[in-house]
Amino acid sequence: MAKAQIRNDIRRLRFAHGEMTQQALAERVGCTRQTIMMLEQGRYVPSLMLAMQIARVFGMSVESIFAIDAVVVPTAKP
């Protein structure tokens, strides 16, 4: 079964909000700079709580920041 990927606009939003640093965002949401870095790189899927906190910082909905890429499930060959 294929795995879904979650993409996000965190990096773009940080720069749109006064070039906010990863560290500044991390402090506002209660995580580490490394977590923000891994989120931006698509290497970490946030908890619902973290996603909601990030959305609150930017004054946006979770759905407008995070999106699930289409999952392609290979079909069985007859």
N, C-alpha and C positions, 0 to 999 in steps of 0.2 A: 504494500500500500504506500502511495506517495505521501510525503509529509508537506503540510501547508507551511508557507512562509508568511510571517507578519512583517510588513514594511511600515515605515513611519516617516514623518516629516520633522522629527525633533531637531535635527541639525539646522534645517532651513528656518524653523521657528525661532531657534536660539538667536540666529543672526538677524532675523526680522525684529527681535525684541532687544535692540541695543547691543548686539553682539555679545549676548550672555555667554559666559564660559560654561564648560561642562561642570566645573566645580561649583559655580554659583547655582546652577540648576539642581545639582545633586544635593546641595545644602538645603534648598527650598523644598525638596520632596523627601528628604531623609534617606538618601542612599549614597553610594560612593561615586566618585568621578569615573571609576572604571566601569561601573554599571551603566552609566550614561553612555560612555564610549562604546560598550558592547551593544547597547540598544541601537545606537546610530549605525553600527556596522551590521546589524541584523543577526548578531551572534547570540542574542539573549531575548527571550520573550518575557515581557513584564507581567507581574501579577496584576490582577484586576485593580487592587489598591494603588499600586504604583502608577498604572496607566491613568487612573482617575486623578491622582495627585498631579501628574504631569499636565493633564488636560486643564486642571484648575489653574495652574500657574499661567498657562497661555490663554485662559478664558475661552476655551473651546471644548467641544464634545470629544469624547474618546474616539468616536468613529471618524472624526475629521482629522485626527492625528495618526491613528493606527488603522491599517487595512490588511485583510487577509488576501494574499494572492490566490488566484484560482488553483485549485488542486486538480491535478490530472491523475486519474487513477487508471493504470494500464488495464486493458481488457484481456480476459483470458482467451488464448487461441484455441480454436476447436480442435 
